[in-house]
Amino acid sequence: MQPNYEKMTNKELIAYALSHRDDVEPLRVLYSRRTPDSEATWYGPMATEDGMPIEENIRIAEAAIKQRIELENKRKKDFQSFGDLHNET
């Protein structure tokens, strides 16, 4: 019996795909979940071709990473708060 790939988390799909390398279906599901390039945020290179850092691009990338971490931490906190409220009822 085939597992329900659509109900698996990405982490579960990756683990399944690695242990069942002949099965391409979990890869198809993972690929369908990715953000399309048209919606992705693209950042400039962090260094020139000769290896010199591009400080402005590094600053922009660091700010974006920091914002992403803050959003993820807020999401986790909100989820925990929801769980706490749900357990009180």
C-alpha positions, -999 to 999 in steps of 0.1 A, spaced: 0 0 0 14 34 -10 17 61 17 -3 93 13 25 116 2 2 147 2 -4 143 40 34 139 48 54 168 60 84 178 39 107 162 64 88 130 62 88 131 24 126 136 23 132 107 47 109 85 27 125 95 -6 160 88 7 150 53 19 129 45 -12 151 58 -40 132 40 -68 100 58 -59 98 92 -77 63 102 -64 75 117 -31 99 139 -51 71 150 -74 51 161 -43 81 179 -28 87 197 -60 51 208 -63 54 224 -29 83 246 -36 80 284 -41 80 292 -79 109 312 -91 85 340 -100 76 344 -64 111 338 -49 133 366 -36 166 368 -53 196 384 -37 228 397 -53 261 379 -50 279 382 -16 313 386 -33 328 397 -65 344 372 -89 378 378 -73 365 371 -38 360 407 -25 329 410 -3 300 431 -15 291 447 19 257 461 7 245 427 -5 257 411 27 238 436 47 206 431 27 209 393 30 216 395 68 186 417 73 164 393 53 176 363 73 170 381 105 135 390 94 128 354 84 140 341 118 118 367 136 88 357 116 94 320 122 99 326 160 66 346 160 48 318 142 61 292 167 52 314 196 17 320 182 13 282 176 24 274 212 0 301 225 -28 285 205 -19 251 219 -19 265 255 -53 280 249 -67 248 234 -54 228 264 -72 251 289 -106 243 275 
